[in-house]
Amino acid sequence: MARDTAPEADTSASSSASTAAPSSSSFDTVVDRSRSNSMKWTFADALLAPDEAAAEPLPMWVADTDFKAPQAVLDALHDAVDHGVLGYPGGATDGYLDAVVNWQAKRFGWEISRDWVVPAAGVITSLKTVVQAFSAPGDSVLIQPPVYVHFHEDVRLNGRHLAYAPLERTEDGYRFDARTFEAAIRPDTKLFILSHPHNPTGNVWTEDELRTMGEICARHGVLVVSDEIHQDLVLNPARTHIPFASLGPEFARASITCTAPSKTFNLPGLQCANILIPDHRLREDFPVSTSAMCSRWSTCWAWSLPRRRTRTASPGWRSCSAICAATTSTSRRRSTARPRSCVCCPRTRSTWRGWTAGASGWTPRRWTGSCSPRRACGWTGARSSAPRATAT
Ligand SMILES: Cc1ncc(COP(=O)(O)O)c(C=O)c1O
């Protein structure tokens, strides 16, 4: 009887590496996604007015590029399909966990333990889980607007309130102010959701800023949830991403870090995230809450990926970063000229552009400066007014 081998069922760190050649990522190939039922391209009709949608602006409102996934990822998915049996998976393999651990060590010099890694079905799902697990209805959650729309919506959806520590708008961008930050914390503030690097301002937080945020949160007993989904896409060569929890054991103990390959390799459709939780008590509570709400198996497709991904997809990630940087600076240069059409979606406050440049999936640092003056765009910078949701 013919017997098919299981796809990528690697259970040891030393399992033989794939011999797949490094991905010749097709960054120069234009992939038409407009008819592929992608959220990015098909939501124009739902989110824009008819005349705006008719102008066919480029959808730069969501961090989803039009690049194909690295070949190693596509190969692993093909292997899984060719195996033909889509049964329940056995959980994250040793190879998977090692890939996650090694990525943090190699890229950021952060030594983490395999035990800390909790695979999860996406970062947004995990943020919601954290809100439910570590705060109670009526508590407040601290955020730094202008910030990613889900930090607003998902907290409210779960019956918690928002405590705002807005970033200060300056000539050069947005600035963290320690006094504003501490003043925003109330007795019922249980969590601080940190966007790091910050979406949409593009701020890559410095060690001093991170330490200050962490020390203030520690003084007030606030748990830090650091969303580091964009950690690999730092475009400024003078800046380095410093994982919040890598600052020291006291920062690690009082924090939960959300990571994912989805922005780095453009895999958001796989909904594969890795939540890093050094403290064992927090680590025990998080999966219990996840299990109470949903199945934990939804990332099964991704569990066969990372062994090859980290070996062969890294060159692709580097090229992707370079292309994002180039597109962003093109975007900035074009900001000074009058765009063909540039509208701000009234509901999502996000940006759609009518330029010819390809969508980078990365929000330019001073993104609000390039929006149409005919519509107010997101957070105004005024501390007294109620913050509004901004770009995704
Ligand atoms: C800051 C931030 N967090 C989370 C997400 C989405 O994460 P996921 O697709 O894993 O839920 C995004 C997507 O743009 C994001 O910008």
The ligand as an ORCA input file, in Angstrom:
! r2SCAN-3c Opt
* xyz 0 1
  C      -0.454     47.183     15.476
  C      -1.175     46.016     14.874
  N      -1.527     44.983     15.653
  C      -2.195     43.901     15.155
  C      -2.564     43.845     13.817
  C      -3.332     42.678     13.286
  O      -2.863     41.467     13.800
  P      -3.578     40.083     13.430
  O      -3.883     40.096     11.977
  O      -2.560     39.043     13.833
  O      -4.797     39.973     14.283
  C      -2.193     44.908     12.965
  C      -2.571     44.887     11.532
  O      -2.418     45.812     10.797
  C      -1.491     46.008     13.510
  O      -1.140     47.035     12.742
*
